[in-house]
Every structure is written in structure tokens, then in C-alpha cells.
Amino acid sequence: MKKKGRVFSGARPTGRQHLGNYLGAIRNYVALQDDYECVYCVVDLHALTSLTETEFLKDHTYDMVLDWLAAGMDPKRSIIFVQSHVPQVTELHTILSMTTPLGMLTRLPTFKEKVRQQPDNVNYGLVGYPVLMAADITLYKADTVPVGVDQAAHLEFTREIVRRFNYHFGPTLIEPQIKLTDFPKVLGTDGVNKMSKSLNNHIELASSPEEIQERVMTMVTDPARRYRTDPGHPEICNVFTLHKHLSPDDAPRIEADCRNAVIGCVEHKRWFAKDLADYFALFRARRAEFASDPNYVWEVLTDGAERAQAIAKVTIAEVKERVGLP
């Protein structure tokens, strides 16, 4: 089957993945493999901008890719690799930085937010982060990038970098198109903040059924429901929001039972915990199988880097020729 185009997406190595990662990105990564050539990257160089926990980069990379593979990301259908294993990306980053005004970078809201987060470490890499991201995407001639609504501005900046480069040196790089993901922000167990390890409001995909139930039972549910006999309001309940995406066939019944007080919040959480554990049963089995061979993940990444380099070498040669580098 002829593919629609080439997708690129990258994620910082954060270790074991959680439900927010799955609903917000991984599930989409898996589905895109049917229609697109997919290039998926662990962006470890991006992780260096904060200079924290760098000693865990290798372990975090291993755990994240292990979860990716267990979730259905297929190294036979996709290129899965580590950013730093393809050095051409830093070459392209340097070249693109020559046509990117500093003012454009320092005015970005994301840069200002990073400065607030780490005021004592405003490094060059932090300023040039969007340029490296543009290099990630354009190096592999990706024409499609899946992002959430909150990340659309990042991709628009990449498109601007491509336009500036092509204006100066002629049409060389592909201006990528945005493909919005279909899931809104995934809230954590607190029901307020985005699911995050740093806030400890997450549910790991690899959790056992017992661990899942323990986490789910702490979740904030319907803030407007005070008593078991009160009618529920599933439209404002984070448990229902997550539940309906994992068990769409049961969603109408869950919603009706909640609104009519047939089930209470505790019962609903037990129901959700069981469905969540069942949903990821195959994931846990596949993860254990892949983990039984400690070399498997690294073999996938080595093969992925070789395939990624085959594309990268062609792109960087074209870029150097356009720029006039000998």
C-alpha cells in the first residue's frame, strides 16, 4: 500500500511511560504506522538542556523504548532510534542556526517559560532548542508531524525556519504539516494537573493490576457529587474521561449508571481499574517478553540509527551543496 507521507515525532527519554504518554502520543504513534512511513526518535540531546538526571539517560531511554515496543510500535514498520546516534542532526542544527535570528528564539513563550523554570541555567542549548527540533524533523524529510494543540506553535516555528532557509538557499527542506492528535490534555490522578511523573499523579503502563487499582482508588472523581445517592456528572469527572477512551463500548452504560446514581464514584473507580488492567494485559506480557532479552532494545535502536542515517546523509549532503560548503 502506498504510504501517505513520512511522519516524524520525538520524545525526551523519561523512562517508564504512563497513561498520559499513551493516550497523548504512543497510541497515535502505533496507529500512524498503517498509513505513513514513521520515524520515531528518542531526543536525548534535548534532555541535556536541563542538566539534571543525565546519569539516568541510558536507563530512561531503555525503559521508554521498551514501553514503545510493548505498546505496538513496530521496528519493522517504523524507524526507531536515538537522536545522538545520528550525528548529522547536529550538523544541520548548526547550519539552520545561521539563518535563525536570535530575537525570534528569545521571544518565544516556550523559551521564556524555560527561563522561569531554570533561571540559573539559561544555556545556549536552551535558546537553540527550537532549531535543533527543526533539524530533527527536516533531516528525515518528514512532511507530517503529529502534535497536540499545545505544541502547534513549536511546529509553526519549525515551518518558519524551513521557509527562511529555503528563501536564502533555494527549495531544499520540506515544510512539515501539522497533524493534530485527537486526545485533549490528559489529567493526572489529582484531576487538575496534566499527568506527570514530577507531580506523582501518573499511572504507569507497566503497573501490575494491584498497583493500578491502588493508584486509581486515589483519583479525584466528580467534584460536584457529595453523596453516593447523588446523581453524577460524568462530563466533569476525570475518571469517566479516561474510562470512555479505553472502554468506548461501555461508555454509554457507565454514563447512564453514573447520572442515575446506579453506581457511585468508588464503584466506578473499581470498574475503571479493572478495565485499565485488562486493557494493558497484553502490553505487560509483551513487555516482559522483550525485557527477557536485555539486548533487544539496543539492537532495535542500532538498526534504527543505521536506517535513519541512510536518510540523514542524503539530506545533509543536499543542504551542504545548497549552502556552498565544500
TORDO-158388 format. One record per residue (C-alpha): x, y, z; residue number from 1; residue in one letter. Coordinates in pm, 1 decimal. Layout:
residues N
<c1=X; c2=Y; c3=Z; num=NUM; residu=A> $
...
***
This chain:
residues 326
<c1=0.0; c2=0.0; c3=0.0; num=1; residu=M> $
<c1=130.9; c2=342.7; c3=-92.6; num=2; residu=K> $
<c1=201.2; c2=549.2; c3=215.7; num=3; residu=K> $
<c1=55.4; c2=898.7; c3=260.2; num=4; residu=K> $
<c1=388.3; c2=1051.6; c3=356.7; num=5; residu=G> $
<c1=657.8; c2=1043.7; c3=624.5; num=6; residu=R> $
<c1=587.8; c2=1115.2; c3=989.5; num=7; residu=V> $
<c1=846.8; c2=1229.5; c3=1241.0; num=8; residu=F> $
<c1=799.7; c2=1254.0; c3=1613.4; num=9; residu=S> $
<c1=1044.4; c2=1270.7; c3=1900.5; num=10; residu=G> $
<c1=1018.7; c2=1237.2; c3=2276.8; num=11; residu=A> $
<c1=1261.0; c2=1310.6; c3=2555.0; num=12; residu=R> $
<c1=1375.9; c2=997.5; c3=2741.5; num=13; residu=P> $
<c1=1158.0; c2=992.3; c3=3051.0; num=14; residu=T> $
<c1=1174.9; c2=624.7; c3=3144.6; num=15; residu=G> $
<c1=869.9; c2=411.0; c3=3205.5; num=16; residu=R> $
<c1=571.7; c2=559.0; c3=3026.3; num=17; residu=Q> $
<c1=240.4; c2=648.7; c3=3185.8; num=18; residu=H> $
<c1=-120.8; c2=666.7; c3=3075.8; num=19; residu=L> $
<c1=-84.2; c2=1028.8; c3=2967.9; num=20; residu=G> $
<c1=203.9; c2=936.2; c3=2736.4; num=21; residu=N> $
<c1=-3.1; c2=653.8; c3=2590.6; num=22; residu=Y> $
<c1=-324.9; c2=845.4; c3=2524.6; num=23; residu=L> $
<c1=-148.6; c2=1163.4; c3=2419.0; num=24; residu=G> $
<c1=114.8; c2=1013.3; c3=2189.6; num=25; residu=A> $
<c1=200.6; c2=642.7; c3=2187.5; num=26; residu=I> $
<c1=-141.0; c2=516.5; c3=2077.7; num=27; residu=R> $
<c1=-125.3; c2=763.5; c3=1790.1; num=28; residu=N> $
<c1=229.5; c2=654.4; c3=1700.7; num=29; residu=Y> $
<c1=108.3; c2=296.2; c3=1667.1; num=30; residu=V> $
<c1=-193.5; c2=388.0; c3=1452.8; num=31; residu=A> $
<c1=8.4; c2=607.8; c3=1214.9; num=32; residu=L> $
<c1=222.4; c2=308.9; c3=1115.4; num=33; residu=Q> $
<c1=-65.4; c2=181.4; c3=900.0; num=34; residu=D> $
<c1=-70.0; c2=482.3; c3=667.3; num=35; residu=D> $
<c1=267.7; c2=655.9; c3=694.3; num=36; residu=Y> $
<c1=639.6; c2=591.3; c3=687.4; num=37; residu=E> $
<c1=716.7; c2=661.8; c3=1052.6; num=38; residu=C> $
<c1=1037.8; c2=790.1; c3=1207.9; num=39; residu=V> $
<c1=1031.7; c2=791.4; c3=1588.7; num=40; residu=Y> $
<c1=1319.4; c2=935.3; c3=1786.9; num=41; residu=C> $
<c1=1437.6; c2=944.9; c3=2147.9; num=42; residu=V> $
<c1=1562.6; c2=1304.6; c3=2164.4; num=43; residu=V> $
<c1=1836.2; c2=1260.6; c3=2422.4; num=44; residu=D> $
<c1=2026.3; c2=1576.3; c3=2323.1; num=45; residu=L> $
<c1=1720.2; c2=1782.8; c3=2408.0; num=46; residu=H> $
<c1=1723.3; c2=1628.0; c3=2753.9; num=47; residu=A> $
<c1=2066.4; c2=1780.9; c3=2822.1; num=48; residu=L> $
<c1=1932.7; c2=2137.3; c3=2834.8; num=49; residu=T> $
<c1=1830.4; c2=2097.9; c3=3197.7; num=50; residu=S> $
<c1=2149.8; c2=1916.1; c3=3305.1; num=51; residu=L> $
<c1=1952.4; c2=1710.9; c3=3556.7; num=52; residu=T> $
<c1=1947.3; c2=1334.0; c3=3589.5; num=53; residu=E> $
<c1=2183.1; c2=1293.8; c3=3294.0; num=54; residu=T> $
<c1=2324.4; c2=983.8; c3=3464.3; num=55; residu=E> $
<c1=1987.2; c2=816.8; c3=3405.6; num=56; residu=F> $
<c1=1961.8; c2=892.5; c3=3032.3; num=57; residu=L> $
<c1=2058.7; c2=540.7; c3=2924.0; num=58; residu=K> $
<c1=1819.2; c2=371.3; c3=3164.1; num=59; residu=D> $
<c1=1537.4; c2=611.2; c3=3079.6; num=60; residu=H> $
<c1=1594.1; c2=553.8; c3=2708.3; num=61; residu=T> $
<c1=1581.1; c2=176.5; c3=2755.1; num=62; residu=Y> $
<c1=1261.4; c2=183.1; c3=2962.5; num=63; residu=D> $
<c1=1083.1; c2=424.2; c3=2731.7; num=64; residu=M> $
<c1=1163.9; c2=230.7; c3=2414.8; num=65; residu=V> $
<c1=1070.8; c2=-95.6; c3=2586.2; num=66; residu=L> $
<c1=728.0; c2=52.6; c3=2656.7; num=67; residu=D> $
<c1=701.6; c2=182.1; c3=2299.8; num=68; residu=W> $
<c1=768.0; c2=-163.0; c3=2159.8; num=69; residu=L> $
<c1=530.9; c2=-332.3; c3=2402.7; num=70; residu=A> $
<c1=258.6; c2=-86.8; c3=2300.6; num=71; residu=A> $
<c1=288.9; c2=-186.1; c3=1935.9; num=72; residu=G> $
<c1=547.5; c2=42.6; c3=1779.7; num=73; residu=M> $
<c1=697.3; c2=-194.9; c3=1525.1; num=74; residu=D> $
<c1=1067.6; c2=-164.3; c3=1430.2; num=75; residu=P> $
<c1=991.0; c2=-348.2; c3=1104.5; num=76; residu=K> $
<c1=741.0; c2=-81.7; c3=1001.5; num=77; residu=R> $
<c1=898.4; c2=222.2; c3=1169.3; num=78; residu=S> $
<c1=1244.9; c2=364.7; c3=1223.5; num=79; residu=I> $
<c1=1302.7; c2=384.5; c3=1599.1; num=80; residu=I> $
<c1=1632.9; c2=535.5; c3=1709.8; num=81; residu=F> $
<c1=1819.6; c2=770.1; c3=1943.7; num=82; residu=V> $
<c1=1882.1; c2=1128.0; c3=1833.5; num=83; residu=Q> $
<c1=2251.6; c2=1141.4; c3=1927.0; num=84; residu=S> $
<c1=2322.7; c2=821.9; c3=1731.3; num=85; residu=H> $
<c1=2275.0; c2=1017.5; c3=1407.0; num=86; residu=V> $
<c1=2536.3; c2=1297.1; c3=1425.6; num=87; residu=P> $
<c1=2410.8; c2=1468.0; c3=1108.5; num=88; residu=Q> $
<c1=2139.1; c2=1625.9; c3=1321.3; num=89; residu=V> $
<c1=2393.8; c2=1846.4; c3=1498.3; num=90; residu=T> $
<c1=2542.9; c2=1947.9; c3=1162.2; num=91; residu=E> $
<c1=2203.4; c2=2053.8; c3=1034.8; num=92; residu=L> $
<c1=2127.8; c2=2228.2; c3=1362.9; num=93; residu=H> $
<c1=2441.3; c2=2440.5; c3=1321.0; num=94; residu=T> $
<c1=2361.2; c2=2529.8; c3=959.9; num=95; residu=I> $
<c1=1998.3; c2=2618.2; c3=1036.8; num=96; residu=L> $
<c1=2110.8; c2=2836.5; c3=1326.3; num=97; residu=S> $
<c1=2288.0; c2=3064.3; c3=1077.3; num=98; residu=M> $
<c1=1956.0; c2=3171.1; c3=924.3; num=99; residu=T> $
<c1=1761.4; c2=3192.1; c3=1250.4; num=100; residu=T> $
<c1=1759.2; c2=3536.4; c3=1418.4; num=101; residu=P> $
<c1=1833.7; c2=3531.2; c3=1789.6; num=102; residu=L> $
<c1=1538.7; c2=3759.2; c3=1855.7; num=103; residu=G> $
<c1=1298.3; c2=3502.2; c3=1716.0; num=104; residu=M> $
<c1=1425.2; c2=3249.2; c3=1967.8; num=105; residu=L> $
<c1=1429.9; c2=3468.7; c3=2276.5; num=106; residu=T> $
<c1=1078.2; c2=3597.7; c3=2209.8; num=107; residu=R> $
<c1=926.3; c2=3250.1; c3=2208.7; num=108; residu=L> $
<c1=687.3; c2=3193.7; c3=2502.2; num=109; residu=P> $
<c1=835.9; c2=2846.7; c3=2549.9; num=110; residu=T> $
<c1=1183.7; c2=2994.7; c3=2594.5; num=111; residu=F> $
<c1=1056.0; c2=3245.4; c3=2848.1; num=112; residu=K> $
<c1=885.4; c2=2963.4; c3=3037.6; num=113; residu=E> $
<c1=1209.0; c2=2760.6; c3=3042.5; num=114; residu=K> $
<c1=1394.8; c2=3062.3; c3=3177.6; num=115; residu=V> $
<c1=1142.6; c2=3083.6; c3=3461.4; num=116; residu=R> $
<c1=1185.1; c2=2713.5; c3=3531.8; num=117; residu=Q> $
<c1=1565.9; c2=2717.6; c3=3538.7; num=118; residu=Q> $
<c1=1681.7; c2=3079.9; c3=3585.5; num=119; residu=P> $
<c1=2028.1; c2=2969.2; c3=3696.8; num=120; residu=D> $
<c1=2091.4; c2=2765.0; c3=3383.6; num=121; residu=N> $
<c1=1990.0; c2=2962.4; c3=3074.6; num=122; residu=V> $
<c1=2231.0; c2=2784.8; c3=2842.3; num=123; residu=N> $
<c1=2292.0; c2=2812.5; c3=2468.5; num=124; residu=Y> $
<c1=2121.5; c2=2478.6; c3=2411.9; num=125; residu=G> $
<c1=1807.9; c2=2610.3; c3=2576.2; num=126; residu=L> $
<c1=1797.7; c2=2908.0; c3=2341.3; num=127; residu=V> $
<c1=1864.1; c2=2693.5; c3=2036.1; num=128; residu=G> $
<c1=1623.5; c2=2415.7; c3=2135.8; num=129; residu=Y> $
<c1=1368.8; c2=2502.8; c3=1860.8; num=130; residu=P> $
<c1=1640.6; c2=2499.4; c3=1595.4; num=131; residu=V> $
<c1=1753.2; c2=2153.2; c3=1699.7; num=132; residu=L> $
<c1=1390.7; c2=2044.6; c3=1689.6; num=133; residu=M> $
<c1=1363.4; c2=2179.8; c3=1335.7; num=134; residu=A> $
<c1=1676.8; c2=1984.0; c3=1244.1; num=135; residu=A> $
<c1=1521.5; c2=1668.4; c3=1389.9; num=136; residu=D> $
<c1=1220.3; c2=1698.5; c3=1163.7; num=137; residu=I> $
<c1=1375.8; c2=1826.8; c3=842.1; num=138; residu=T> $
<c1=1675.9; c2=1591.5; c3=844.6; num=139; residu=L> $
<c1=1444.8; c2=1298.9; c3=769.3; num=140; residu=Y> $
<c1=1235.9; c2=1484.9; c3=508.5; num=141; residu=K> $
<c1=924.1; c2=1440.4; c3=721.4; num=142; residu=A> $
<c1=615.9; c2=1607.2; c3=577.5; num=143; residu=D> $
<c1=385.9; c2=1533.9; c3=871.5; num=144; residu=T> $
<c1=434.0; c2=1585.3; c3=1244.4; num=145; residu=V> $
<c1=169.9; c2=1473.1; c3=1497.4; num=146; residu=P> $
<c1=134.8; c2=1719.7; c3=1784.3; num=147; residu=V> $
<c1=-116.7; c2=1825.7; c3=2044.4; num=148; residu=G> $
<c1=-283.6; c2=2165.6; c3=2022.8; num=149; residu=V> $
<c1=-47.6; c2=2298.4; c3=2290.5; num=150; residu=D> $
<c1=254.3; c2=2207.3; c3=2074.1; num=151; residu=Q> $
<c1=132.2; c2=2353.6; c3=1745.7; num=152; residu=A> $
<c1=331.9; c2=2673.7; c3=1798.4; num=153; residu=A> $
<c1=653.2; c2=2469.3; c3=1815.8; num=154; residu=H> $
<c1=588.5; c2=2320.2; c3=1475.1; num=155; residu=L> $
<c1=494.3; c2=2654.9; c3=1324.9; num=156; residu=E> $
<c1=835.5; c2=2779.6; c3=1432.4; num=157; residu=F> $
<c1=996.4; c2=2486.4; c3=1250.1; num=158; residu=T> $
<c1=798.0; c2=2578.5; c3=940.2; num=159; residu=R> $
<c1=931.3; c2=2936.0; c3=966.2; num=160; residu=E> $
<c1=1290.7; c2=2809.9; c3=993.8; num=161; residu=I> $
<c1=1239.2; c2=2598.0; c3=682.5; num=162; residu=V> $
<c1=1094.0; c2=2893.1; c3=491.9; num=163; residu=R> $
<c1=1389.2; c2=3114.1; c3=585.9; num=164; residu=R> $
<c1=1642.7; c2=2851.8; c3=483.3; num=165; residu=F> $
<c1=1470.5; c2=2781.0; c3=151.9; num=166; residu=N> $
<c1=1442.7; c2=3155.4; c3=82.7; num=167; residu=Y> $
<c1=1817.3; c2=3202.6; c3=124.8; num=168; residu=H> $
<c1=1940.8; c2=2886.4; c3=-47.0; num=169; residu=F> $
<c1=1659.1; c2=2761.7; c3=-267.4; num=170; residu=G> $
<c1=1397.8; c2=2487.7; c3=-212.4; num=171; residu=P> $
<c1=1573.8; c2=2214.8; c3=-19.1; num=172; residu=T> $
<c1=1392.1; c2=2130.6; c3=301.7; num=173; residu=L> $
<c1=1032.4; c2=2014.3; c3=337.4; num=174; residu=I> $
<c1=794.2; c2=2239.7; c3=527.1; num=175; residu=E> $
<c1=616.2; c2=1994.1; c3=759.2; num=176; residu=P> $
<c1=243.1; c2=1992.3; c3=808.9; num=177; residu=Q> $
<c1=72.7; c2=1971.2; c3=1147.3; num=178; residu=I> $
<c1=-135.4; c2=1664.2; c3=1224.7; num=179; residu=K> $
<c1=-325.5; c2=1734.3; c3=1544.4; num=180; residu=L> $
<c1=-367.4; c2=1441.2; c3=1780.3; num=181; residu=T> $
<c1=-722.7; c2=1354.1; c3=1880.0; num=182; residu=D> $
<c1=-683.4; c2=1345.8; c3=2257.3; num=183; residu=F> $
<c1=-703.7; c2=1654.4; c3=2479.9; num=184; residu=P> $
<c1=-471.8; c2=1714.0; c3=2773.0; num=185; residu=K> $
<c1=-459.6; c2=1402.8; c3=2992.0; num=186; residu=V> $
<c1=-516.9; c2=1499.8; c3=3354.0; num=187; residu=L> $
<c1=-347.9; c2=1312.0; c3=3634.3; num=188; residu=G> $
<c1=-495.4; c2=1136.1; c3=3934.2; num=189; residu=T> $
<c1=-543.7; c2=1475.3; c3=4102.0; num=190; residu=D> $
<c1=-793.5; c2=1570.7; c3=3831.5; num=191; residu=G> $
<c1=-637.0; c2=1915.9; c3=3795.3; num=192; residu=V> $
<c1=-286.9; c2=1899.4; c3=3651.5; num=193; residu=N> $
<c1=-154.0; c2=1731.0; c3=3341.0; num=194; residu=K> $
<c1=-43.1; c2=1374.4; c3=3416.3; num=195; residu=M> $
<c1=324.5; c2=1391.3; c3=3506.3; num=196; residu=S> $
<c1=588.5; c2=1192.9; c3=3689.9; num=197; residu=K> $
<c1=719.5; c2=1508.8; c3=3851.9; num=198; residu=S> $
<c1=379.1; c2=1564.6; c3=4013.5; num=199; residu=L> $
<c1=342.2; c2=1196.8; c3=4104.6; num=200; residu=N> $
<c1=-10.7; c2=1196.6; c3=3962.8; num=201; residu=N> $
<c1=54.9; c2=934.3; c3=3695.6; num=202; residu=H> $
<c1=-32.5; c2=569.0; c3=3631.0; num=203; residu=I> $
<c1=248.7; c2=371.3; c3=3468.7; num=204; residu=E> $
<c1=156.7; c2=144.5; c3=3179.8; num=205; residu=L> $
<c1=368.2; c2=-137.6; c3=3319.3; num=206; residu=A> $
<c1=196.2; c2=-130.8; c3=3659.8; num=207; residu=S> $
<c1=53.1; c2=-456.5; c3=3790.7; num=208; residu=S> $
<c1=-327.7; c2=-484.1; c3=3830.4; num=209; residu=P> $
<c1=-279.8; c2=-432.1; c3=4205.5; num=210; residu=E> $
<c1=-69.9; c2=-120.3; c3=4151.2; num=211; residu=E> $
<c1=-323.3; c2=13.1; c3=3901.3; num=212; residu=I> $
<c1=-608.5; c2=-32.4; c3=4147.2; num=213; residu=Q> $
<c1=-412.4; c2=137.0; c3=4424.6; num=214; residu=E> $
<c1=-345.9; c2=437.7; c3=4201.3; num=215; residu=R> $
<c1=-696.6; c2=458.9; c3=4058.1; num=216; residu=V> $
<c1=-858.6; c2=449.5; c3=4400.8; num=217; residu=M> $
<c1=-678.1; c2=775.3; c3=4485.8; num=218; residu=T> $
<c1=-819.0; c2=954.8; c3=4180.8; num=219; residu=M> $
<c1=-1034.3; c2=1263.7; c3=4212.4; num=220; residu=V> $
<c1=-1372.1; c2=1196.5; c3=4052.1; num=221; residu=T> $
<c1=-1684.3; c2=1413.4; c3=4028.5; num=222; residu=D> $
<c1=-1621.6; c2=1729.5; c3=4236.4; num=223; residu=P> $
<c1=-1993.9; c2=1814.9; c3=4230.0; num=224; residu=A> $
<c1=-2108.8; c2=1484.0; c3=4377.7; num=225; residu=R> $
<c1=-2115.7; c2=1471.3; c3=4756.8; num=226; residu=R> $
<c1=-2307.3; c2=1152.1; c3=4837.4; num=227; residu=Y> $
<c1=-2341.2; c2=805.8; c3=4685.0; num=228; residu=R> $
<c1=-2711.4; c2=869.5; c3=4618.2; num=229; residu=T> $
<c1=-2649.6; c2=1197.7; c3=4434.0; num=230; residu=D> $
<c1=-2673.9; c2=1190.2; c3=4052.3; num=231; residu=P> $
<c1=-2328.8; c2=1202.5; c3=3895.6; num=232; residu=G> $
<c1=-2187.5; c2=1442.9; c3=3639.5; num=233; residu=H> $
<c1=-1961.7; c2=1232.8; c3=3413.1; num=234; residu=P> $
<c1=-1885.6; c2=1528.7; c3=3187.5; num=235; residu=E> $
<c1=-1668.6; c2=1678.1; c3=3465.1; num=236; residu=I> $
<c1=-1529.1; c2=1350.4; c3=3600.8; num=237; residu=C> $
<c1=-1169.6; c2=1273.0; c3=3503.3; num=238; residu=N> $
<c1=-1217.1; c2=902.0; c3=3570.0; num=239; residu=V> $
<c1=-1500.1; c2=890.1; c3=3316.8; num=240; residu=F> $
<c1=-1299.2; c2=1094.8; c3=3065.1; num=241; residu=T> $
<c1=-1022.1; c2=836.3; c3=3073.5; num=242; residu=L> $
<c1=-1253.1; c2=536.5; c3=3103.4; num=243; residu=H> $
<c1=-1456.4; c2=616.8; c3=2792.5; num=244; residu=K> $
<c1=-1142.2; c2=631.9; c3=2578.2; num=245; residu=H> $
<c1=-1025.5; c2=289.4; c3=2691.5; num=246; residu=L> $
<c1=-1369.1; c2=122.2; c3=2703.5; num=247; residu=S> $
<c1=-1578.7; c2=304.2; c3=2442.4; num=248; residu=P> $
<c1=-1833.5; c2=21.3; c3=2418.4; num=249; residu=D> $
<c1=-1911.9; c2=51.3; c3=2788.2; num=250; residu=D> $
<c1=-1915.9; c2=431.4; c3=2795.8; num=251; residu=A> $
<c1=-2293.7; c2=478.9; c3=2740.5; num=252; residu=P> $
<c1=-2378.0; c2=238.4; c3=3023.1; num=253; residu=R> $
<c1=-2119.9; c2=391.1; c3=3256.5; num=254; residu=I> $
<c1=-2251.4; c2=739.2; c3=3184.8; num=255; residu=E> $
<c1=-2616.4; c2=636.6; c3=3240.3; num=256; residu=A> $
<c1=-2539.0; c2=447.1; c3=3563.1; num=257; residu=D> $
<c1=-2343.6; c2=743.4; c3=3691.9; num=258; residu=C> $
<c1=-2610.7; c2=1001.5; c3=3610.2; num=259; residu=R> $
<c1=-2881.2; c2=786.8; c3=3770.4; num=260; residu=N> $
<c1=-2673.9; c2=706.7; c3=4080.6; num=261; residu=A> $
<c1=-2679.5; c2=335.7; c3=3998.3; num=262; residu=V> $
<c1=-2306.9; c2=338.5; c3=4069.9; num=263; residu=I> $
<c1=-2107.7; c2=564.7; c3=4298.3; num=264; residu=G> $
<c1=-1760.9; c2=706.7; c3=4248.9; num=265; residu=C> $
<c1=-1589.3; c2=426.3; c3=4441.0; num=266; residu=V> $
<c1=-1766.4; c2=160.5; c3=4232.6; num=267; residu=E> $
<c1=-1678.8; c2=345.2; c3=3914.7; num=268; residu=H> $
<c1=-1312.2; c2=361.9; c3=4011.7; num=269; residu=K> $
<c1=-1305.6; c2=-12.7; c3=4079.3; num=270; residu=R> $
<c1=-1464.8; c2=-70.3; c3=3738.2; num=271; residu=W> $
<c1=-1213.8; c2=158.5; c3=3569.2; num=272; residu=F> $
<c1=-919.1; c2=-4.6; c3=3748.9; num=273; residu=A> $
<c1=-1023.7; c2=-349.7; c3=3625.7; num=274; residu=K> $
<c1=-1077.3; c2=-230.0; c3=3269.1; num=275; residu=D> $
<c1=-745.7; c2=-45.7; c3=3273.9; num=276; residu=L> $
<c1=-560.0; c2=-353.7; c3=3397.5; num=277; residu=A> $
<c1=-730.7; c2=-570.4; c3=3135.0; num=278; residu=D> $
<c1=-657.2; c2=-318.4; c3=2858.5; num=279; residu=Y> $
<c1=-283.5; c2=-332.4; c3=2929.1; num=280; residu=F> $
<c1=-261.6; c2=-707.2; c3=2997.2; num=281; residu=A> $
<c1=-115.3; c2=-778.3; c3=2651.6; num=282; residu=L> $
<c1=117.3; c2=-480.4; c3=2692.4; num=283; residu=F> $
<c1=255.1; c2=-624.8; c3=3016.8; num=284; residu=R> $
<c1=305.8; c2=-966.8; c3=2858.2; num=285; residu=A> $
<c1=484.1; c2=-822.1; c3=2555.4; num=286; residu=R> $
<c1=698.8; c2=-600.1; c3=2775.2; num=287; residu=R> $
<c1=809.8; c2=-896.0; c3=2986.1; num=288; residu=A> $
<c1=890.2; c2=-1093.3; c3=2670.3; num=289; residu=E> $
<c1=1103.4; c2=-814.2; c3=2521.9; num=290; residu=F> $
<c1=1273.4; c2=-746.4; c3=2856.3; num=291; residu=A> $
<c1=1378.7; c2=-1112.4; c3=2881.1; num=292; residu=S> $
<c1=1639.9; c2=-1033.1; c3=2614.5; num=293; residu=D> $
<c1=1839.5; c2=-739.6; c3=2755.2; num=294; residu=P> $
<c1=1998.2; c2=-670.9; c3=2415.3; num=295; residu=N> $
<c1=1674.9; c2=-649.9; c3=2218.3; num=296; residu=Y> $
<c1=1602.5; c2=-279.8; c3=2274.4; num=297; residu=V> $
<c1=1958.6; c2=-178.9; c3=2187.7; num=298; residu=W> $
<c1=1951.5; c2=-395.2; c3=1873.1; num=299; residu=E> $
<c1=1632.1; c2=-217.7; c3=1763.8; num=300; residu=V> $
<c1=1792.3; c2=121.6; c3=1827.3; num=301; residu=L> $
<c1=2114.5; c2=29.4; c3=1646.2; num=302; residu=T> $
<c1=1920.4; c2=-86.4; c3=1341.1; num=303; residu=D> $
<c1=1701.4; c2=223.3; c3=1359.7; num=304; residu=G> $
<c1=2003.7; c2=453.8; c3=1371.1; num=305; residu=A> $
<c1=2151.2; c2=288.2; c3=1061.3; num=306; residu=E> $
<c1=1825.8; c2=332.8; c3=869.2; num=307; residu=R> $
<c1=1788.4; c2=691.5; c3=993.2; num=308; residu=A> $
<c1=2145.3; c2=772.1; c3=888.5; num=309; residu=Q> $
<c1=2075.1; c2=648.8; c3=536.2; num=310; residu=A> $
<c1=1817.7; c2=929.2; c3=505.8; num=311; residu=I> $
<c1=2018.9; c2=1183.6; c3=703.2; num=312; residu=A> $
<c1=2331.8; c2=1151.8; c3=490.8; num=313; residu=K> $
<c1=2139.7; c2=1232.8; c3=175.2; num=314; residu=V> $
<c1=1971.1; c2=1535.6; c3=333.7; num=315; residu=T> $
<c1=2287.8; c2=1681.3; c3=482.7; num=316; residu=I> $
<c1=2470.1; c2=1640.4; c3=150.5; num=317; residu=A> $
<c1=2190.6; c2=1833.4; c3=-25.6; num=318; residu=E> $
<c1=2198.8; c2=2106.6; c3=240.9; num=319; residu=V> $
<c1=2576.4; c2=2147.5; c3=222.3; num=320; residu=K> $
<c1=2565.1; c2=2170.7; c3=-154.8; num=321; residu=E> $
<c1=2292.5; c2=2436.4; c3=-140.9; num=322; residu=R> $
<c1=2480.6; c2=2637.6; c3=119.1; num=323; residu=V> $
<c1=2804.7; c2=2609.2; c3=-77.3; num=324; residu=G> $
<c1=3008.4; c2=2413.0; c3=174.3; num=325; residu=L> $
<c1=3293.2; c2=2217.7; c3=8.4; num=326; residu=P> $
***
